[in-house]
Amino acid sequence: MGKCYLNEPDSATVRELARSAERVHTSALCIAEFSCALHRKVREGSLEQRDARKLADFFLEDVANETWNLVPVSDRILRQVDTLIRRLPKSLPLRTGDAIHIVSAIEAGFPEIWTNDRHLLAAAAHFGIKGRSV
């Protein structure tokens, strides 16, 4: 999601992919993730605070306008993450947010998940969903 608002590697590709999609679905977790990503950019000095606020406002406006179709992070999804993580091989790293995104996609009935995150891509097949690289 952040690549649609920030200039990062692969941002142009992600923006084009989002524009070409009928609807873009993502976990509501993206609201917190984007806020944290902006904070990190400000902390690292690659983004001014005022620019971060403008981007945050623009993003939240897009959320309010339903540019993004958000899958709520429910108790059911969190419990499903727990169930699936218990079966995850110990050799396969997976962060909390990535697990929530995968399970959100599964719960919403999607056969695939698009990402540029290598750990999420590696774990997707274990969860029975196809990982598609951006």
Secondary structure, 3 states (H helix, E strand, C coil): CHHHCCCCCCHHHHHHHHHHCCCEEEECHHHHHHHHHHHHHHHHCCCCHHHHHHHHHHHHHHHHCCCEEEECCCHHHHHHHHHHHCCCCCCCCCCHHHHHHHHHHHHCCCCEEEECCHHHHHHHHHHCCEEEEC
